[in-house]
Amino acid sequence: MKKKLIEVGNLESFLCPDSSMFYVDSTIILTPGAKDELGRRKISIARVADAEAAVREQKDQAFSECRDAGDCVKAERDECENLVMGIAVMLKEEYGISDIAQLKEMSFQLAEIVRENI
Protein backbone atom coordinates (compact mmCIF):
# COMPACT_ATOMS: atom_id res chain seq x y z
CA MET A 1 0.00 0.00 0.00
CA LYS A 2 1.41 3.40 -1.01
CA LYS A 3 1.82 5.88 1.81
CA LYS A 4 1.36 9.64 1.59
CA LEU A 5 3.97 11.87 3.20
CA ILE A 6 2.36 15.00 4.55
CA GLU A 7 4.67 17.84 5.46
CA VAL A 8 4.26 21.56 6.02
CA GLY A 9 4.68 22.27 2.30
CA ASN A 10 1.75 20.12 1.16
CA LEU A 11 -0.37 20.16 4.33
CA GLU A 12 -2.84 22.71 2.98
CA SER A 13 -3.96 20.40 0.18
CA PHE A 14 -5.04 17.79 2.75
CA LEU A 15 -7.04 20.13 5.02
CA CYS A 16 -10.76 20.80 4.89
CA PRO A 17 -11.66 24.48 5.28
CA ASP A 18 -12.55 25.52 8.84
CA SER A 19 -11.96 21.99 10.15
CA SER A 20 -10.73 21.46 13.69
CA MET A 21 -9.82 17.81 13.06
CA PHE A 22 -7.29 16.12 10.78
CA TYR A 23 -8.02 12.44 10.20
CA VAL A 24 -5.16 10.04 9.46
CA ASP A 25 -5.03 6.35 8.64
CA SER A 26 -2.31 3.81 7.97
CA THR A 27 -1.60 5.34 4.54
CA ILE A 28 -0.58 8.74 5.94
CA ILE A 29 2.78 9.74 7.38
CA LEU A 30 2.85 13.12 9.13
CA THR A 31 6.23 14.81 9.50
CA PRO A 32 7.02 16.45 12.85
CA GLY A 33 6.79 19.84 11.13
CA ALA A 34 3.28 19.06 9.85
CA LYS A 35 2.25 17.93 13.35
CA ASP A 36 3.63 21.19 14.78
CA GLU A 37 1.75 23.22 12.16
CA LEU A 38 -1.52 21.41 12.96
CA GLY A 39 -0.92 22.13 16.64
CA ARG A 40 -0.22 25.80 15.89
CA ARG A 41 -3.54 25.99 14.05
CA LYS A 42 -5.26 24.17 16.94
CA ILE A 43 -6.23 21.27 14.66
CA SER A 44 -6.47 17.92 16.42
CA ILE A 45 -5.13 14.74 14.84
CA ALA A 46 -7.42 11.68 14.93
CA ARG A 47 -6.89 8.20 13.55
CA VAL A 48 -9.61 7.03 11.15
CA ALA A 49 -10.36 4.14 13.50
CA ASP A 50 -11.22 6.76 16.13
CA ALA A 51 -13.07 9.01 13.67
CA GLU A 52 -16.63 8.04 14.59
CA ALA A 53 -15.97 8.61 18.28
CA ALA A 54 -14.24 11.90 17.51
CA VAL A 55 -17.14 13.11 15.37
CA ARG A 56 -19.64 12.20 18.10
CA GLU A 57 -17.51 13.92 20.75
CA GLN A 58 -17.12 17.04 18.60
CA LYS A 59 -20.86 17.17 17.94
CA ASP A 60 -21.68 16.84 21.65
CA GLN A 61 -19.18 19.56 22.47
CA ALA A 62 -20.62 21.88 19.79
CA PHE A 63 -24.16 21.45 21.13
CA SER A 64 -22.92 22.06 24.67
CA GLU A 65 -21.12 25.24 23.59
CA CYS A 66 -24.22 26.33 21.69
CA ARG A 67 -26.42 26.00 24.76
CA ASP A 68 -23.84 27.79 26.90
CA ALA A 69 -23.25 30.62 24.43
CA GLY A 70 -26.71 30.73 22.88
CA ASP A 71 -25.05 30.61 19.44
CA CYS A 72 -27.03 28.13 17.34
CA VAL A 73 -25.45 29.28 14.09
CA LYS A 74 -22.09 27.95 15.30
CA ALA A 75 -23.65 24.63 16.32
CA GLU A 76 -25.30 24.27 12.91
CA ARG A 77 -21.99 24.94 11.14
CA ASP A 78 -20.18 22.47 13.40
CA GLU A 79 -22.90 19.88 12.86
CA CYS A 80 -22.58 20.28 9.09
CA GLU A 81 -18.79 19.97 9.34
CA ASN A 82 -19.15 16.81 11.43
CA LEU A 83 -21.58 15.36 8.91
CA VAL A 84 -19.18 16.01 6.03
CA MET A 85 -16.23 14.54 7.95
CA GLY A 86 -18.28 11.49 8.96
CA ILE A 87 -19.30 10.92 5.35
CA ALA A 88 -15.66 11.24 4.25
CA VAL A 89 -14.58 8.67 6.82
CA MET A 90 -17.34 6.29 5.70
CA LEU A 91 -16.40 6.70 2.02
CA LYS A 92 -12.75 6.01 2.84
CA GLU A 93 -13.35 3.03 5.14
CA GLU A 94 -16.28 1.35 3.41
CA TYR A 95 -15.61 2.17 -0.24
CA GLY A 96 -11.83 2.56 -0.29
CA ILE A 97 -11.86 6.05 -1.78
CA SER A 98 -8.52 7.62 -0.91
CA ASP A 99 -8.23 10.56 -3.31
CA ILE A 100 -8.62 13.65 -1.11
CA ALA A 101 -10.22 15.82 -3.81
CA GLN A 102 -12.73 13.09 -4.64
CA LEU A 103 -13.49 12.53 -0.94
CA LYS A 104 -14.13 16.25 -0.43
CA GLU A 105 -16.38 16.58 -3.47
CA MET A 106 -18.41 13.44 -2.74
CA SER A 107 -18.71 14.25 0.97
CA PHE A 108 -20.08 17.74 0.31
CA GLN A 109 -22.50 16.41 -2.31
CA LEU A 110 -23.80 13.68 0.00
CA ALA A 111 -24.08 16.09 2.94
CA GLU A 112 -26.19 18.44 0.78
CA ILE A 113 -28.47 15.55 -0.22
CA VAL A 114 -28.88 14.58 3.44
CA ARG A 115 -29.65 18.20 4.45
CA GLU A 116 -32.26 18.53 1.70
CA ASN A 117 -34.02 15.35 2.78
CA ILE A 118 -34.15 15.82 6.54
C-alpha positions as CSV (number, residue, x, y, z in Angstrom):
1,M,0.0,0.0,0.0
2,K,1.4,3.4,-1.0
3,K,1.8,5.9,1.8
4,K,1.4,9.6,1.6
5,L,4.0,11.9,3.2
6,I,2.4,15.0,4.6
7,E,4.7,17.8,5.5
8,V,4.3,21.6,6.0
9,G,4.7,22.3,2.3
10,N,1.8,20.1,1.2
11,L,-0.4,20.2,4.3
12,E,-2.8,22.7,3.0
13,S,-4.0,20.4,0.2
14,F,-5.0,17.8,2.8
15,L,-7.0,20.1,5.0
16,C,-10.8,20.8,4.9
17,P,-11.7,24.5,5.3
18,D,-12.5,25.5,8.8
19,S,-12.0,22.0,10.2
20,S,-10.7,21.5,13.7
21,M,-9.8,17.8,13.1
22,F,-7.3,16.1,10.8
23,Y,-8.0,12.4,10.2
24,V,-5.2,10.0,9.5
25,D,-5.0,6.4,8.6
26,S,-2.3,3.8,8.0
27,T,-1.6,5.3,4.5
28,I,-0.6,8.7,5.9
29,I,2.8,9.7,7.4
30,L,2.9,13.1,9.1
31,T,6.2,14.8,9.5
32,P,7.0,16.5,12.8
33,G,6.8,19.8,11.1
34,A,3.3,19.1,9.9
35,K,2.3,17.9,13.4
36,D,3.6,21.2,14.8
37,E,1.7,23.2,12.2
38,L,-1.5,21.4,13.0
39,G,-0.9,22.1,16.6
40,R,-0.2,25.8,15.9
41,R,-3.5,26.0,14.1
42,K,-5.3,24.2,16.9
43,I,-6.2,21.3,14.7
44,S,-6.5,17.9,16.4
45,I,-5.1,14.7,14.8
46,A,-7.4,11.7,14.9
47,R,-6.9,8.2,13.5
48,V,-9.6,7.0,11.2
49,A,-10.4,4.1,13.5
50,D,-11.2,6.8,16.1
51,A,-13.1,9.0,13.7
52,E,-16.6,8.0,14.6
53,A,-16.0,8.6,18.3
54,A,-14.2,11.9,17.5
55,V,-17.1,13.1,15.4
56,R,-19.6,12.2,18.1
57,E,-17.5,13.9,20.7
58,Q,-17.1,17.0,18.6
59,K,-20.9,17.2,17.9
60,D,-21.7,16.8,21.7
61,Q,-19.2,19.6,22.5
62,A,-20.6,21.9,19.8
63,F,-24.2,21.5,21.1
64,S,-22.9,22.1,24.7
65,E,-21.1,25.2,23.6
66,C,-24.2,26.3,21.7
67,R,-26.4,26.0,24.8
68,D,-23.8,27.8,26.9
69,A,-23.3,30.6,24.4
70,G,-26.7,30.7,22.9
71,D,-25.1,30.6,19.4
72,C,-27.0,28.1,17.3
73,V,-25.5,29.3,14.1
74,K,-22.1,27.9,15.3
75,A,-23.6,24.6,16.3
76,E,-25.3,24.3,12.9
77,R,-22.0,24.9,11.1
78,D,-20.2,22.5,13.4
79,E,-22.9,19.9,12.9
80,C,-22.6,20.3,9.1
81,E,-18.8,20.0,9.3
82,N,-19.2,16.8,11.4
83,L,-21.6,15.4,8.9
84,V,-19.2,16.0,6.0
85,M,-16.2,14.5,7.9
86,G,-18.3,11.5,9.0
87,I,-19.3,10.9,5.3
88,A,-15.7,11.2,4.2
89,V,-14.6,8.7,6.8
90,M,-17.3,6.3,5.7
91,L,-16.4,6.7,2.0
92,K,-12.8,6.0,2.8
93,E,-13.3,3.0,5.1
94,E,-16.3,1.4,3.4
95,Y,-15.6,2.2,-0.2
96,G,-11.8,2.6,-0.3
97,I,-11.9,6.1,-1.8
98,S,-8.5,7.6,-0.9
99,D,-8.2,10.6,-3.3
100,I,-8.6,13.6,-1.1
101,A,-10.2,15.8,-3.8
102,Q,-12.7,13.1,-4.6
103,L,-13.5,12.5,-0.9
104,K,-14.1,16.2,-0.4
105,E,-16.4,16.6,-3.5
106,M,-18.4,13.4,-2.7
107,S,-18.7,14.3,1.0
108,F,-20.1,17.7,0.3
109,Q,-22.5,16.4,-2.3
110,L,-23.8,13.7,0.0
111,A,-24.1,16.1,2.9
112,E,-26.2,18.4,0.8
113,I,-28.5,15.6,-0.2
114,V,-28.9,14.6,3.4
115,R,-29.7,18.2,4.4
116,E,-32.3,18.5,1.7
117,N,-34.0,15.3,2.8
118,I,-34.2,15.8,6.5
